[in-house]
């Protein structure tokens, strides 16, 4: 997941170590232009996924 795709309240989790990040503020319009977050949010060398 890229930060521009994340919505407030969503939680990313690392499948390797279990580390979690919760979105408390969305990036806003600047991320939709590709100006930030050019890759996936990573942990332990792997992309983090949404917690289900």
CORVEN-V898168 format. One record per residue. N is the residue number from 1. D_FIRST is the distance of its C-alpha to the first C-alpha in Angstrom with 2 decimals. Layout:
[[N D_FIRST] [N D_FIRST]]
This chain:
[[1 0.00] [2 3.76] [3 6.52] [4 8.36] [5 6.62] [6 7.26] [7 10.89] [8 13.64] [9 14.33] [10 11.05] [11 10.78] [12 8.36] [13 10.64] [14 11.53] [15 13.23] [16 15.79] [17 17.23] [18 16.02] [19 14.98] [20 13.30] [21 11.94] [22 12.72] [23 12.01] [24 15.60] [25 15.39] [26 13.16] [27 13.02] [28 15.35] [29 16.64] [30 16.37] [31 12.63] [32 13.36] [33 15.83] [34 13.58] [35 15.58] [36 12.96] [37 9.59] [38 10.39] [39 8.00] [40 5.04] [41 6.09] [42 8.86] [43 11.78] [44 14.85] [45 13.86] [46 11.02] [47 7.20] [48 6.78] [49 6.49] [50 7.69] [51 11.38] [52 13.77]]
